Amino acid sequence: MRARVFVTPRKGILDPQGRAVEGALTSLGISGVANLRVGRYVTLEIDAPSHAAAEATVKRICEQLLANPNIEDFRFEVDAG
Amino acid sequence: MRARVFVTPRKGILDPQGRAVEGALTSLGISGVANLRVGRYVTLEIDAPSHAAAEATVKRICEQLLANPNIEDFRFEVDAG
């Protein structure tokens, strides 16, 4: 099964990468952009006996490896296939 | 309008972050995961006169700032609202 994970800086937490990109936009002459935040996008394939088992494993990977629980949130999608 | 950008390592390009995560999975006792790849997930709000104008700006931001055209692909979604 294919899965996609979205890790995002938690609301209210400073996002230095996002601030850097916003600063660079000004140099490019691009205006009208706000609240730009940079997170991670992880794709994977997972071999599991059921959709529920795949979801449980992906959740565990997020909690123990991909997301920093102090400053990041995550969500994920596991394909039905 | 809200937009979401997905930047991914191009197929065939080595993804050291993905390999590192896969290695760590073994230490956690998690098996059955393959082709794990780590990209970036960028969210932003964009003030533009039309949906087409917003899409054009987001495309430009991807090309000129967010994605390395040598080794990364990108795709994006702009909400209708």
Backbone of each chain as nested JSON, in Angstrom:
{
  "chains": [
    {"id": "A", "residues": [
      {"number": 1, "name": "MET", "atoms": {"N": [0.833, -1.195, 0.0], "CA": [0.0, 0.0, 0.0], "C": [0.871, 1.25, 0.0]}},
      {"number": 2, "name": "ARG", "atoms": {"N": [0.426, 2.256, -0.699], "CA": [1.182, 3.508, -0.693], "C": [0.651, 4.426, 0.407]}},
      {"number": 3, "name": "ALA", "atoms": {"N": [1.566, 5.159, 1.029], "CA": [1.155, 6.107, 2.065], "C": [1.862, 7.438, 1.859]}},
      {"number": 4, "name": "ARG", "atoms": {"N": [1.204, 8.479, 2.286], "CA": [1.763, 9.834, 2.21], "C": [1.646, 10.477, 3.589]}},
      {"number": 5, "name": "VAL", "atoms": {"N": [2.745, 11.073, 4.032], "CA": [2.774, 11.711, 5.349], "C": [3.072, 13.2, 5.169]}},
      {"number": 6, "name": "PHE", "atoms": {"N": [2.331, 14.018, 5.909], "CA": [2.528, 15.47, 5.881], "C": [2.923, 15.906, 7.283]}},
      {"number": 7, "name": "VAL", "atoms": {"N": [4.123, 16.452, 7.417], "CA": [4.591, 16.941, 8.713], "C": [4.672, 18.464, 8.617]}},
      {"number": 8, "name": "THR", "atoms": {"N": [4.03, 19.146, 9.55], "CA": [3.976, 20.613, 9.462], "C": [4.392, 21.246, 10.788]}},
      {"number": 9, "name": "PRO", "atoms": {"N": [5.017, 22.428, 10.715], "CA": [5.344, 23.133, 11.95], "C": [4.034, 23.464, 12.662]}},
      {"number": 10, "name": "ARG", "atoms": {"N": [3.986, 23.237, 13.96], "CA": [2.746, 23.499, 14.707], "C": [2.408, 24.994, 14.678]}},
      {"number": 11, "name": "LYS", "atoms": {"N": [1.135, 25.266, 14.613], "CA": [0.654, 26.659, 14.628], "C": [1.211, 27.376, 15.856]}},
      {"number": 12, "name": "GLY", "atoms": {"N": [1.751, 28.549, 15.652], "CA": [2.299, 29.317, 16.763], "C": [3.781, 29.093, 16.986]}},
      {"number": 13, "name": "ILE", "atoms": {"N": [4.318, 28.033, 16.349], "CA": [5.752, 27.753, 16.464], "C": [6.486, 28.491, 15.332]}},
      {"number": 14, "name": "LEU", "atoms": {"N": [7.598, 29.126, 15.676], "CA": [8.379, 29.839, 14.665], "C": [8.862, 28.872, 13.6]}},
      {"number": 15, "name": "ASP", "atoms": {"N": [8.736, 29.288, 12.34], "CA": [9.174, 28.453, 11.218], "C": [10.25, 29.213, 10.441]}},
      {"number": 16, "name": "PRO", "atoms": {"N": [11.511, 29.041, 10.836], "CA": [12.587, 29.839, 10.213], "C": [12.716, 29.609, 8.708]}},
      {"number": 17, "name": "GLN", "atoms": {"N": [12.49, 28.354, 8.254], "CA": [12.557, 28.101, 6.804], "C": [11.494, 28.908, 6.056]}},
      {"number": 18, "name": "GLY", "atoms": {"N": [10.301, 28.928, 6.624], "CA": [9.211, 29.68, 5.995], "C": [9.528, 31.172, 5.927]}},
      {"number": 19, "name": "ARG", "atoms": {"N": [10.093, 31.688, 7.028], "CA": [10.447, 33.112, 7.045], "C": [11.516, 33.403, 5.993]}},
      {"number": 20, "name": "ALA", "atoms": {"N": [12.464, 32.471, 5.845], "CA": [13.541, 32.681, 4.864], "C": [12.97, 32.709, 3.449]}},
      {"number": 21, "name": "VAL", "atoms": {"N": [12.034, 31.801, 3.167], "CA": [11.429, 31.782, 1.832], "C": [10.646, 33.067, 1.597]}},
      {"number": 22, "name": "GLU", "atoms": {"N": [9.877, 33.511, 2.595], "CA": [9.118, 34.752, 2.428], "C": [10.058, 35.931, 2.147]}},
      {"number": 23, "name": "GLY", "atoms": {"N": [11.192, 35.946, 2.832], "CA": [12.155, 37.011, 2.582], "C": [12.685, 36.972, 1.159]}},
      {"number": 24, "name": "ALA", "atoms": {"N": [12.942, 35.758, 0.668], "CA": [13.473, 35.617, -0.689], "C": [12.434, 36.014, -1.739]}},
      {"number": 25, "name": "LEU", "atoms": {"N": [11.142, 35.817, -1.416], "CA": [10.091, 36.195, -2.367], "C": [10.161, 37.684, -2.681]}},
      {"number": 26, "name": "THR", "atoms": {"N": [10.429, 38.483, -1.648], "CA": [10.532, 39.922, -1.839], "C": [11.634, 40.242, -2.848]}},
      {"number": 27, "name": "SER", "atoms": {"N": [12.76, 39.549, -2.717], "CA": [13.877, 39.776, -3.65], "C": [13.475, 39.412, -5.074]}},
      {"number": 28, "name": "LEU", "atoms": {"N": [12.581, 38.431, -5.217], "CA": [12.136, 38.019, -6.553], "C": [11.032, 38.932, -7.092]}},
      {"number": 29, "name": "GLY", "atoms": {"N": [10.601, 39.893, -6.272], "CA": [9.536, 40.786, -6.715], "C": [8.155, 40.158, -6.649]}},
      {"number": 30, "name": "ILE", "atoms": {"N": [8.018, 39.116, -5.83], "CA": [6.718, 38.454, -5.693], "C": [6.057, 38.929, -4.406]}},
      {"number": 31, "name": "SER", "atoms": {"N": [4.864, 39.496, -4.524], "CA": [4.165, 39.967, -3.333], "C": [2.837, 39.224, -3.183]}},
      {"number": 32, "name": "GLY", "atoms": {"N": [2.151, 39.469, -2.09], "CA": [0.835, 38.858, -1.878], "C": [0.87, 37.479, -1.256]}},
      {"number": 33, "name": "VAL", "atoms": {"N": [2.049, 37.048, -0.786], "CA": [2.151, 35.731, -0.159], "C": [2.255, 35.905, 1.36]}},
      {"number": 34, "name": "ALA", "atoms": {"N": [1.492, 35.124, 2.092], "CA": [1.52, 35.205, 3.553], "C": [1.451, 33.805, 4.146]}},
      {"number": 35, "name": "ASN", "atoms": {"N": [1.839, 33.716, 5.419], "CA": [1.728, 32.449, 6.173], "C": [2.347, 31.272, 5.447]}},
      {"number": 36, "name": "LEU", "atoms": {"N": [3.475, 31.492, 4.814], "CA": [4.162, 30.383, 4.138], "C": [4.879, 29.551, 5.196]}},
      {"number": 37, "name": "ARG", "atoms": {"N": [4.625, 28.259, 5.172], "CA": [5.234, 27.355, 6.156], "C": [5.815, 26.151, 5.433]}},
      {"number": 38, "name": "VAL", "atoms": {"N": [6.981, 25.754, 5.887], "CA": [7.685, 24.652, 5.232], "C": [7.662, 23.421, 6.134]}},
      {"number": 39, "name": "GLY", "atoms": {"N": [7.101, 22.343, 5.623], "CA": [7.086, 21.077, 6.347], "C": [7.728, 19.998, 5.504]}},
      {"number": 40, "name": "ARG", "atoms": {"N": [7.472, 18.747, 5.871], "CA": [8.028, 17.629, 5.109], "C": [6.914, 16.784, 4.526]}},
      {"number": 41, "name": "TYR", "atoms": {"N": [7.216, 16.196, 3.385], "CA": [6.262, 15.349, 2.67], "C": [6.961, 14.017, 2.427]}},
      {"number": 42, "name": "VAL", "atoms": {"N": [6.47, 12.972, 3.063], "CA": [7.139, 11.675, 3.002], "C": [6.217, 10.68, 2.302]}},
      {"number": 43, "name": "THR", "atoms": {"N": [6.734, 10.002, 1.301], "CA": [5.968, 8.951, 0.629], "C": [6.647, 7.618, 0.903]}},
      {"number": 44, "name": "LEU", "atoms": {"N": [5.849, 6.577, 1.017], "CA": [6.408, 5.253, 1.263], "C": [5.468, 4.171, 0.777]}},
      {"number": 45, "name": "GLU", "atoms": {"N": [6.03, 2.981, 0.634], "CA": [5.217, 1.803, 0.355], "C": [5.288, 0.914, 1.573]}},
      {"number": 46, "name": "ILE", "atoms": {"N": [4.145, 0.34, 1.93], "CA": [4.112, -0.46, 3.141], "C": [3.371, -1.765, 2.874]}},
      {"number": 47, "name": "ASP", "atoms": {"N": [4.032, -2.817, 3.329], "CA": [3.477, -4.159, 3.147], "C": [2.841, -4.551, 4.477]}},
      {"number": 48, "name": "ALA", "atoms": {"N": [1.533, -4.598, 4.532], "CA": [0.844, -4.905, 5.795], "C": [-0.351, -5.793, 5.491]}},
      {"number": 49, "name": "PRO", "atoms": {"N": [-0.778, -6.577, 6.487], "CA": [-1.864, -7.532, 6.242], "C": [-3.226, -6.874, 6.052]}},
      {"number": 50, "name": "SER", "atoms": {"N": [-3.371, -5.626, 6.486], "CA": [-4.666, -4.96, 6.324], "C": [-4.443, -3.449, 6.271]}},
      {"number": 51, "name": "HIS", "atoms": {"N": [-5.477, -2.739, 5.833], "CA": [-5.404, -1.28, 5.795], "C": [-5.205, -0.722, 7.202]}},
      {"number": 52, "name": "ALA", "atoms": {"N": [-5.907, -1.291, 8.165], "CA": [-5.793, -0.82, 9.549], "C": [-4.373, -1.041, 10.083]}},
      {"number": 53, "name": "ALA", "atoms": {"N": [-3.775, -2.197, 9.736], "CA": [-2.412, -2.474, 10.192], "C": [-1.428, -1.492, 9.561]}},
      {"number": 54, "name": "ALA", "atoms": {"N": [-1.648, -1.188, 8.271], "CA": [-0.776, -0.218, 7.594], "C": [-0.889, 1.149, 8.268]}},
      {"number": 55, "name": "GLU", "atoms": {"N": [-2.118, 1.561, 8.585], "CA": [-2.314, 2.862, 9.236], "C": [-1.623, 2.894, 10.601]}},
      {"number": 56, "name": "ALA", "atoms": {"N": [-1.724, 1.791, 11.339], "CA": [-1.09, 1.744, 12.666], "C": [0.425, 1.876, 12.538]}},
      {"number": 57, "name": "THR", "atoms": {"N": [0.995, 1.203, 11.526], "CA": [2.444, 1.284, 11.35], "C": [2.872, 2.686, 10.933]}},
      {"number": 58, "name": "VAL", "atoms": {"N": [2.136, 3.289, 10.017], "CA": [2.504, 4.64, 9.571], "C": [2.402, 5.623, 10.738]}},
      {"number": 59, "name": "LYS", "atoms": {"N": [1.373, 5.475, 11.554], "CA": [1.218, 6.363, 12.719], "C": [2.434, 6.209, 13.643]}},
      {"number": 60, "name": "ARG", "atoms": {"N": [2.853, 4.962, 13.841], "CA": [3.998, 4.726, 14.716], "C": [5.276, 5.351, 14.127]}},
      {"number": 61, "name": "ILE", "atoms": {"N": [5.441, 5.224, 12.803], "CA": [6.617, 5.828, 12.145], "C": [6.597, 7.352, 12.329]}},
      {"number": 62, "name": "CYS", "atoms": {"N": [5.423, 7.94, 12.197], "CA": [5.312, 9.395, 12.376], "C": [5.687, 9.788, 13.794]}},
      {"number": 63, "name": "GLU", "atoms": {"N": [5.124, 9.077, 14.766], "CA": [5.309, 9.451, 16.167], "C": [6.744, 9.224, 16.635]}},
      {"number": 64, "name": "GLN", "atoms": {"N": [7.359, 8.141, 16.134], "CA": [8.668, 7.784, 16.68], "C": [9.831, 8.283, 15.838]}},
      {"number": 65, "name": "LEU", "atoms": {"N": [9.546, 8.757, 14.626], "CA": [10.661, 9.066, 13.737], "C": [10.48, 10.367, 12.938]}},
      {"number": 66, "name": "LEU", "atoms": {"N": [9.341, 10.522, 12.298], "CA": [9.23, 11.594, 11.311], "C": [8.895, 12.959, 11.904]}},
      {"number": 67, "name": "ALA", "atoms": {"N": [8.067, 12.979, 12.941], "CA": [7.622, 14.269, 13.473], "C": [8.212, 14.504, 14.856]}},
      {"number": 68, "name": "ASN", "atoms": {"N": [8.617, 15.721, 15.106], "CA": [9.058, 16.123, 16.436], "C": [7.807, 16.541, 17.216]}},
      {"number": 69, "name": "PRO", "atoms": {"N": [7.409, 15.743, 18.225], "CA": [6.119, 16.0, 18.87], "C": [6.064, 17.334, 19.612]}},
      {"number": 70, "name": "ASN", "atoms": {"N": [7.211, 17.939, 19.871], "CA": [7.215, 19.217, 20.588], "C": [6.815, 20.381, 19.693]}},
      {"number": 71, "name": "ILE", "atoms": {"N": [7.134, 20.285, 18.417], "CA": [6.946, 21.465, 17.561], "C": [6.259, 21.162, 16.234]}},
      {"number": 72, "name": "GLU", "atoms": {"N": [5.925, 19.89, 15.984], "CA": [5.347, 19.558, 14.682], "C": [4.062, 18.742, 14.825]}},
      {"number": 73, "name": "ASP", "atoms": {"N": [3.185, 18.91, 13.857], "CA": [2.002, 18.065, 13.729], "C": [2.186, 17.18, 12.501]}},
      {"number": 74, "name": "PHE", "atoms": {"N": [1.428, 16.079, 12.457], "CA": [1.468, 15.264, 11.252], "C": [0.07, 14.762, 10.924]}},
      {"number": 75, "name": "ARG", "atoms": {"N": [-0.106, 14.432, 9.669], "CA": [-1.272, 13.669, 9.242], "C": [-0.809, 12.762, 8.122]}},
      {"number": 76, "name": "PHE", "atoms": {"N": [-1.591, 11.73, 7.828], "CA": [-1.16, 10.808, 6.781], "C": [-2.36, 10.199, 6.088]}},
      {"number": 77, "name": "GLU", "atoms": {"N": [-2.098, 9.662, 4.908], "CA": [-3.117, 8.984, 4.104], "C": [-2.529, 7.647, 3.665]}},
      {"number": 78, "name": "VAL", "atoms": {"N": [-3.296, 6.581, 3.778], "CA": [-2.881, 5.277, 3.254], "C": [-3.882, 4.878, 2.177]}},
      {"number": 79, "name": "ASP", "atoms": {"N": [-3.373, 4.586, 0.994], "CA": [-4.259, 4.195, -0.102], "C": [-5.004, 2.907, 0.233]}},
      {"number": 80, "name": "ALA", "atoms": {"N": [-6.192, 2.79, -0.294], "CA": [-7.005, 1.604, -0.036], "C": [-6.378, 0.35, -0.654]}},
      {"number": 81, "name": "GLY", "atoms": {"N": [-5.717, 0.526, -1.808], "CA": [-5.245, -0.618, -2.607], "C": [-4.461, -1.643, -1.829]}}
    ]},
    {"id": "B", "residues": [
      {"number": 1, "name": "MET", "atoms": {"N": [-6.225, 32.996, -1.314], "CA": [-6.359, 31.586, -1.649], "C": [-5.259, 30.776, -0.973]}},
      {"number": 2, "name": "ARG", "atoms": {"N": [-5.614, 29.58, -0.564], "CA": [-4.612, 28.717, 0.06], "C": [-3.988, 27.824, -1.01]}},
      {"number": 3, "name": "ALA", "atoms": {"N": [-2.697, 27.578, -0.876], "CA": [-2.01, 26.688, -1.816], "C": [-1.14, 25.71, -1.043]}},
      {"number": 4, "name": "ARG", "atoms": {"N": [-0.959, 24.546, -1.638], "CA": [-0.095, 23.503, -1.067], "C": [0.884, 23.055, -2.15]}},
      {"number": 5, "name": "VAL", "atoms": {"N": [2.148, 22.975, -1.777], "CA": [3.204, 22.58, -2.715], "C": [3.862, 21.302, -2.207]}},
      {"number": 6, "name": "PHE", "atoms": {"N": [4.088, 20.366, -3.114], "CA": [4.752, 19.103, -2.789], "C": [6.04, 19.041, -3.601]}},
      {"number": 7, "name": "VAL", "atoms": {"N": [7.165, 19.005, -2.924], "CA": [8.461, 18.909, -3.598], "C": [9.032, 17.53, -3.285]}},
      {"number": 8, "name": "THR", "atoms": {"N": [9.38, 16.771, -4.303], "CA": [9.852, 15.401, -4.088], "C": [11.171, 15.154, -4.807]}},
      {"number": 9, "name": "PRO", "atoms": {"N": [12.022, 14.295, -4.215], "CA": [13.248, 13.914, -4.916], "C": [12.866, 13.217, -6.22]}},
      {"number": 10, "name": "ARG", "atoms": {"N": [13.516, 13.578, -7.297], "CA": [13.179, 12.975, -8.593], "C": [13.493, 11.49, -8.584]}},
      {"number": 11, "name": "LYS", "atoms": {"N": [12.639, 10.745, -9.275], "CA": [12.829, 9.294, -9.381], "C": [14.232, 9.001, -9.918]}},
      {"number": 12, "name": "GLY", "atoms": {"N": [14.928, 8.095, -9.269], "CA": [16.275, 7.735, -9.713], "C": [17.37, 8.526, -9.035]}},
      {"number": 13, "name": "ILE", "atoms": {"N": [16.97, 9.631, -8.356], "CA": [17.961, 10.432, -7.632], "C": [18.092, 9.882, -6.217]}},
      {"number": 14, "name": "LEU", "atoms": {"N": [19.316, 9.764, -5.737], "CA": [19.533, 9.267, -4.382], "C": [18.881, 10.2, -3.373]}},
      {"number": 15, "name": "ASP", "atoms": {"N": [18.195, 9.612, -2.404], "CA": [17.526, 10.393, -1.364], "C": [18.113, 10.002, -0.009]}},
      {"number": 16, "name": "PRO", "atoms": {"N": [19.181, 10.668, 0.422], "CA": [19.87, 10.263, 1.651], "C": [18.972, 10.314, 2.886]}},
      {"number": 17, "name": "GLN", "atoms": {"N": [18.076, 11.305, 2.946], "CA": [17.165, 11.385, 4.1], "C": [16.26, 10.156, 4.159]}},
      {"number": 18, "name": "GLY", "atoms": {"N": [15.762, 9.762, 2.996], "CA": [14.899, 8.585, 2.949], "C": [15.642, 7.337, 3.383]}},
      {"number": 19, "name": "ARG", "atoms": {"N": [16.903, 7.208, 2.936], "CA": [17.679, 6.033, 3.322], "C": [17.911, 6.035, 4.831]}},
      {"number": 20, "name": "ALA", "atoms": {"N": [18.173, 7.216, 5.391], "CA": [18.421, 7.309, 6.831], "C": [17.179, 6.888, 7.616]}},
      {"number": 21, "name": "VAL", "atoms": {"N": [16.015, 7.327, 7.151], "CA": [14.78, 6.945, 7.847], "C": [14.562, 5.447, 7.727]}},
      {"number": 22, "name": "GLU", "atoms": {"N": [14.786, 4.894, 6.55], "CA": [14.608, 3.442, 6.393], "C": [15.546, 2.672, 7.322]}},
      {"number": 23, "name": "GLY", "atoms": {"N": [16.776, 3.154, 7.475], "CA": [17.715, 2.511, 8.385], "C": [17.216, 2.569, 9.828]}},
      {"number": 24, "name": "ALA", "atoms": {"N": [16.65, 3.709, 10.199], "CA": [16.153, 3.862, 11.571], "C": [14.944, 2.974, 11.828]}},
      {"number": 25, "name": "LEU", "atoms": {"N": [14.154, 2.715, 10.794], "CA": [12.986, 1.839, 10.962], "C": [13.403, 0.458, 11.445]}},
      {"number": 26, "name": "THR", "atoms": {"N": [14.488, -0.028, 10.892], "CA": [14.993, -1.337, 11.298], "C": [15.287, -1.346, 12.791]}},
      {"number": 27, "name": "SER", "atoms": {"N": [15.929, -0.279, 13.28], "CA": [16.234, -0.184, 14.713], "C": [14.96, -0.191, 15.557]}},
      {"number": 28, "name": "LEU", "atoms": {"N": [13.878, 0.349, 15.0], "CA": [12.61, 0.388, 15.74], "C": [11.851, -0.933, 15.633]}},
      {"number": 29, "name": "GLY", "atoms": {"N": [12.394, -1.859, 14.826], "CA": [11.722, -3.146, 14.667], "C": [10.544, -3.084, 13.708]}},
      {"number": 30, "name": "ILE", "atoms": {"N": [10.544, -2.062, 12.842], "CA": [9.45, -1.92, 11.871], "C": [9.929, -2.439, 10.523]}},
      {"number": 31, "name": "SER", "atoms": {"N": [9.229, -3.427, 9.993], "CA": [9.616, -3.969, 8.691], "C": [8.482, -3.764, 7.689]}},
      {"number": 32, "name": "GLY", "atoms": {"N": [8.757, -4.099, 6.434], "CA": [7.717, -4.01, 5.408], "C": [7.589, -2.648, 4.754]}},
      {"number": 33, "name": "VAL", "atoms": {"N": [8.537, -1.75, 5.04], "CA": [8.49, -0.412, 4.432], "C": [9.523, -0.332, 3.32]}},
      {"number": 34, "name": "ALA", "atoms": {"N": [9.123, 0.199, 2.17], "CA": [10.046, 0.329, 1.045], "C": [9.833, 1.665, 0.34]}},
      {"number": 35, "name": "ASN", "atoms": {"N": [10.826, 2.029, -0.438], "CA": [10.724, 3.249, -1.255], "C": [10.289, 4.476, -0.476]}},
      {"number": 36, "name": "LEU", "atoms": {"N": [10.819, 4.609, 0.723], "CA": [10.487, 5.794, 1.509], "C": [11.302, 6.977, 0.998]}},
      {"number": 37, "name": "ARG", "atoms": {"N": [10.614, 8.062, 0.689], "CA": [11.302, 9.242, 0.159], "C": [10.831, 10.484, 0.915]}},
      {"number": 38, "name": "VAL", "atoms": {"N": [11.776, 11.351, 1.211], "CA": [11.471, 12.534, 2.004], "C": [11.542, 13.773, 1.118]}},
      {"number": 39, "name": "GLY", "atoms": {"N": [10.436, 14.469, 1.038], "CA": [10.387, 15.724, 0.295], "C": [9.918, 16.85, 1.2]}},
      {"number": 40, "name": "ARG", "atoms": {"N": [9.494, 17.947, 0.603], "CA": [9.016, 19.083, 1.393], "C": [7.548, 19.376, 1.07]}},
      {"number": 41, "name": "TYR", "atoms": {"N": [6.856, 19.871, 2.088], "CA": [5.45, 20.194, 1.976], "C": [5.305, 21.652, 2.398]}},
      {"number": 42, "name": "VAL", "atoms": {"N": [4.935, 22.511, 1.472], "CA": [4.889, 23.948, 1.742], "C": [3.446, 24.423, 1.616]}},
      {"number": 43, "name": "THR", "atoms": {"N": [2.965, 25.106, 2.643], "CA": [1.631, 25.699, 2.572], "C": [1.767, 27.215, 2.59]}},
      {"number": 44, "name": "LEU", "atoms": {"N": [0.877, 27.883, 1.869], "CA": [0.929, 29.334, 1.842], "C": [-0.436, 29.916, 1.522]}},
      {"number": 45, "name": "GLU", "atoms": {"N": [-0.578, 31.205, 1.829], "CA": [-1.768, 31.933, 1.407], "C": [-1.326, 32.942, 0.366]}},
      {"number": 46, "name": "ILE", "atoms": {"N": [-2.132, 33.07, -0.669], "CA": [-1.725, 33.948, -1.753], "C": [-2.896, 34.845, -2.152]}},
      {"number": 47, "name": "ASP", "atoms": {"N": [-2.583, 36.122, -2.254], "CA": [-3.576, 37.122, -2.621], "C": [-3.375, 37.432, -4.1]}},
      {"number": 48, "name": "ALA", "atoms": {"N": [-4.3, 36.967, -4.936], "CA": [-4.134, 37.152, -6.378], "C": [-5.5, 37.48, -6.986]}},
      {"number": 49, "name": "PRO", "atoms": {"N": [-5.505, 38.175, -8.123], "CA": [-6.779, 38.612, -8.712], "C": [-7.614, 37.462, -9.278]}},
      {"number": 50, "name": "SER", "atoms": {"N": [-7.009, 36.332, -9.54], "CA": [-7.763, 35.209, -10.101], "C": [-7.07, 33.912, -9.727]}},
      {"number": 51, "name": "HIS", "atoms": {"N": [-7.781, 32.811, -9.902], "CA": [-7.207, 31.497, -9.629], "C": [-6.019, 31.241, -10.554]}},
      {"number": 52, "name": "ALA", "atoms": {"N": [-6.162, 31.626, -11.812], "CA": [-5.075, 31.427, -12.777], "C": [-3.837, 32.23, -12.383]}},
      {"number": 53, "name": "ALA", "atoms": {"N": [-4.065, 33.457, -11.913], "CA": [-2.932, 34.29, -11.5], "C": [-2.246, 33.675, -10.284]}},
      {"number": 54, "name": "ALA", "atoms": {"N": [-3.043, 33.139, -9.352], "CA": [-2.457, 32.495, -8.172], "C": [-1.629, 31.289, -8.6]}},
      {"number": 55, "name": "GLU", "atoms": {"N": [-2.156, 30.484, -9.515], "CA": [-1.417, 29.307, -9.986], "C": [-0.105, 29.717, -10.648]}},
      {"number": 56, "name": "ALA", "atoms": {"N": [-0.151, 30.775, -11.432], "CA": [1.071, 31.225, -12.112], "C": [2.121, 31.659, -11.095]}},
      {"number": 57, "name": "THR", "atoms": {"N": [1.673, 32.356, -10.045], "CA": [2.629, 32.811, -9.026], "C": [3.211, 31.63, -8.262]}},
      {"number": 58, "name": "VAL", "atoms": {"N": [2.363, 30.677, -7.885], "CA": [2.866, 29.521, -7.129], "C": [3.86, 28.737, -7.987]}},
      {"number": 59, "name": "LYS", "atoms": {"N": [3.557, 28.583, -9.28], "CA": [4.472, 27.878, -10.179], "C": [5.832, 28.587, -10.207]}},
      {"number": 60, "name": "ARG", "atoms": {"N": [5.779, 29.911, -10.274], "CA": [7.029, 30.679, -10.312], "C": [7.813, 30.502, -9.004]}},
      {"number": 61, "name": "ILE", "atoms": {"N": [7.103, 30.511, -7.879], "CA": [7.774, 30.316, -6.584], "C": [8.441, 28.929, -6.532]}},
      {"number": 62, "name": "CYS", "atoms": {"N": [7.748, 27.933, -7.058], "CA": [8.325, 26.582, -7.071], "C": [9.584, 26.551, -7.918]}},
      {"number": 63, "name": "GLU", "atoms": {"N": [9.484, 27.108, -9.108], "CA": [10.589, 27.027, -10.056], "C": [11.804, 27.825, -9.596]}},
      {"number": 64, "name": "GLN", "atoms": {"N": [11.537, 28.984, -8.983], "CA": [12.649, 29.885, -8.688], "C": [13.166, 29.75, -7.262]}},
      {"number": 65, "name": "LEU", "atoms": {"N": [12.417, 29.037, -6.415], "CA": [12.805, 29.074, -5.01], "C": [12.686, 27.719, -4.314]}},
      {"number": 66, "name": "LEU", "atoms": {"N": [11.55, 27.044, -4.459], "CA": [11.297, 25.884, -3.598], "C": [11.924, 24.588, -4.091]}},
      {"number": 67, "name": "ALA", "atoms": {"N": [11.962, 24.39, -5.396], "CA": [12.449, 23.119, -5.925], "C": [13.782, 23.309, -6.638]}},
      {"number": 68, "name": "ASN", "atoms": {"N": [14.672, 22.371, -6.43], "CA": [15.928, 22.335, -7.174], "C": [15.656, 21.592, -8.48]}},
      {"number": 69, "name": "PRO", "atoms": {"N": [15.668, 22.313, -9.613], "CA": [15.251, 21.677, -10.869], "C": [16.15, 20.536, -11.319]}},
      {"number": 70, "name": "ASN", "atoms": {"N": [17.342, 20.433, -10.759], "CA": [18.25, 19.356, -11.154], "C": [17.868, 18.016, -10.533]}},
      {"number": 71, "name": "ILE", "atoms": {"N": [17.303, 18.061, -9.348], "CA": [17.094, 16.81, -8.618], "C": [15.706, 16.646, -8.021]}},
      {"number": 72, "name": "GLU", "atoms": {"N": [14.838, 17.659, -8.188], "CA": [13.527, 17.57, -7.544], "C": [12.396, 17.863, -8.535]}},
      {"number": 73, "name": "ASP", "atoms": {"N": [11.253, 17.241, -8.264], "CA": [10.025, 17.553, -8.981], "C": [9.093, 18.276, -8.018]}},
      {"number": 74, "name": "PHE", "atoms": {"N": [8.123, 18.992, -8.574], "CA": [7.117, 19.607, -7.701], "C": [5.745, 19.512, -8.357]}},
      {"number": 75, "name": "ARG", "atoms": {"N": [4.743, 19.55, -7.491], "CA": [3.384, 19.77, -7.96], "C": [2.688, 20.621, -6.91]}},
      {"number": 76, "name": "PHE", "atoms": {"N": [1.581, 21.252, -7.279], "CA": [0.918, 22.125, -6.305], "C": [-0.581, 22.144, -6.561]}},
      {"number": 77, "name": "GLU", "atoms": {"N": [-1.294, 22.572, -5.529], "CA": [-2.751, 22.713, -5.598], "C": [-3.09, 24.1, -5.067]}},
      {"number": 78, "name": "VAL", "atoms": {"N": [-3.976, 24.802, -5.768], "CA": [-4.475, 26.084, -5.269], "C": [-5.978, 25.943, -5.066]}},
      {"number": 79, "name": "ASP", "atoms": {"N": [-6.442, 26.25, -3.854], "CA": [-7.878, 26.123, -3.575], "C": [-8.68, 27.078, -4.456]}},
      {"number": 80, "name": "ALA", "atoms": {"N": [-9.88, 26.664, -4.744], "CA": [-10.744, 27.494, -5.587], "C": [-11.125, 28.798, -4.882]}},
      {"number": 81, "name": "GLY", "atoms": {"N": [-11.278, 28.701, -3.554], "CA": [-11.844, 29.827, -2.768], "C": [-11.195, 31.171, -3.004]}}
    ]}
  ]
}
